[in-house]
Amino acid sequence: MSRAMKRLAVLGHPVAHSRSPAMHNAALAELGLAGEWSYEAIDLAPEEFEPRVRAMPDEGFVGANVTLPHKGAALALADTASETARAIGAANTLSFASGEVDADNTDAPGLLAALPESPRGRRALVLGAGGAARAVVWALVREGAEVSVWNRTAERARQLCEELGGTPAPAPDPTGYGLIVNSTTAGLRGEDPLAELPLSADGFVPGQTVVDMVYGEQRSRLLAAAGSAGASTVDGIEVLVRQGALSLEIWTGREPPLETMRAAARARL
């Protein structure tokens, strides 16, 4: 690869399932940047993350997206961070143009952009307490939603709420919420998310909006059940497209081609 090539990547573990390379490379081609920019996936175990990120600027990398399980570590190693990333306590977007590691978080605005309507005034249930959940809770609280948080380890939910707002919900009734967001990894490896979460196939109601941040080769069983009950659904691909577009704009300064990114990300569904 030419040293003049401006490189981008997604860093995670696992990361082979990621649609980010297809999505971003399609966008770069649409913008006429394919000969100058490239995007790849790099699988990094936790102990490999910091040294690899520190080496990236000298390898021609301009930036990187960060996914599970590295979002907290990405913020911790950054030289500078946006107010959003600092407030959330996690970063999903790194930039190296300044010669330093600059951290940002596009998960929060990406989620809000993916929702069919504003969450203001709605009761929202967030499942999970990791880096993705932190972005979700921060965004929903700021937008004026009444947020409850469930996590398998109740103490983590309590800590998240103390830091970002919201109320722990150790045994939530899903029918009482207008918005449900699964930000856990349940379903990522093919397991049934309904068996891992405090949800059931008959526990959704019409008028709800249900978001599943996990995506795979087929529509998730969680969203299939919600859709069958008459709920509106938003899948992880749409959230990925929205946050990815914001990251691409940070790196290139160009308006991202949303439809191109969406088509590329969905090409295998």
Secondary structure as GFF3:
##gff-version 3
##sequence-region A 1 269
A	DSSP	beta_strand	6	12	.	.	.	ID=ss1
A	DSSP	alpha_helix	20	30	.	.	.	ID=ss2
A	DSSP	beta_strand	37	43	.	.	.	ID=ss3
A	DSSP	alpha_helix	46	55	.	.	.	ID=ss4
A	DSSP	three_ten_helix	56	59	.	.	.	ID=ss5
A	DSSP	beta_strand	61	66	.	.	.	ID=ss6
A	DSSP	alpha_helix	71	77	.	.	.	ID=ss7
A	DSSP	beta_strand	80	81	.	.	.	ID=ss8
A	DSSP	alpha_helix	83	88	.	.	.	ID=ss9
A	DSSP	beta_strand	93	95	.	.	.	ID=ss10
A	DSSP	beta_strand	102	104	.	.	.	ID=ss11
A	DSSP	alpha_helix	107	114	.	.	.	ID=ss12
A	DSSP	beta_strand	123	127	.	.	.	ID=ss13
A	DSSP	alpha_helix	131	142	.	.	.	ID=ss14
A	DSSP	beta_strand	146	150	.	.	.	ID=ss15
A	DSSP	alpha_helix	154	164	.	.	.	ID=ss16
A	DSSP	beta_strand	167	168	.	.	.	ID=ss17
A	DSSP	three_ten_helix	174	176	.	.	.	ID=ss18
A	DSSP	beta_strand	179	182	.	.	.	ID=ss19
A	DSSP	alpha_helix	193	196	.	.	.	ID=ss20
A	DSSP	beta_strand	209	212	.	.	.	ID=ss21
A	DSSP	alpha_helix	221	228	.	.	.	ID=ss22
A	DSSP	beta_strand	232	235	.	.	.	ID=ss23
A	DSSP	alpha_helix	236	252	.	.	.	ID=ss24
A	DSSP	alpha_helix	258	265	.	.	.	ID=ss25
###
